[in-house]
């Protein structure tokens, strides 16, 4: 135990305290000023008695600790205190990749199919960089905390994505991403396969209607892959008979008495034909593929029009309907109807912008979303402007 005795001159203690507070003032100005002021007040009270009191010394120690002193000359303690490690989370089509979340230094490689969406989020701000190595990226989000893009390639390739922190100490991750180019062939249906769809329409006048659900049932499959189907109501009333080519495109669609005729001017016209086919699908399908087709559509003997499609497979993504969650090719189509003899179009036809989500494993559309723009402003406001069709349920043999 040490016993402190008064010095002969009070200046020694005062100078010591003031020197310490002055040094602290210049290293930590805000705290230093408060310490200096308090010590000057305390020592002025004690200059006459020359007694060393416990209160100022205790206050000095507490203040130095509070301001980061007493442990290394005002260095503020450990310079790495409060540093956060960079952690990354990766998802493909919304599903967390195995091995993630993970520290940046241990980030594992990622493999996805061309057209799938990759999302990587960081725990602290980063700068993003990429060597795509022949792949293409349709970027949807690129911020300091999130990168989201659809990656596509016509050949198998491995891209490298880099994430580097924006603050010290610098931390970085280089993630190899293998993009598998996948080409899909048509799926041959089986007799008894059936698919129930819901349909919602909005007319030009704004009226929205949910139409009765309809079912597509496969009745026959031929050696060349072409097939016959029946369109039914949900209560199994036959609405039409449909013939499809080997790629699933309509050739003939003949309505039954339970379904409205295709031509209002001639009630007996129920025979819709597409020459050579309504080519909405062009296999093999892969992300990035573009195709164009044109055909003549007729309804009975009176209605005839030219239909042209420009399409591109823009992604391979997850889509959810009442039937479940599917990985589907997203096909963007522009259909132009011209040379139409249908009086409803006032001789001007229409253009339809469509996104179709097609499941290449199931071999069916999962969702259809289309908007029509009519060439004439004088068409009836009861004509359909927007159509949405979703898969509700299915039976696959």
Secondary structure, DSSP 8 states (H G I E B T S, - for coil): -------SSTHHHHHHHHHHHHHHHHHSHHHHHHHHHHHHHHHHHHTTT----HHHHHHHHHHHHHTT-SSSSS--S-TTTT----EEEEEETTEE-TT-SEEGGG---EEEETT-EEEEEESS-EEEEEE-TT-EEEEEEE-SSEEEEEEE-SS-EEEEEEEEESSSS--EEEEEEEEE---B------TT-EEEEEEEEEETTS-EEEEEEEEEEEEEE-TTS-EEEEEEETT--EEEEEEE-TTS-EEEEEE-TTS--S-SSSTT--EEEEES------SSB-TT-EEEEEEEEEETTTEEEEEEEEEEEEEEEEEEETTEEEEEEEEEEEEEEES---GGGTT--EEEEEEEEEETTTTEEEEEEEEEEES-TTS-TTSEEEEEEEEEEEE--
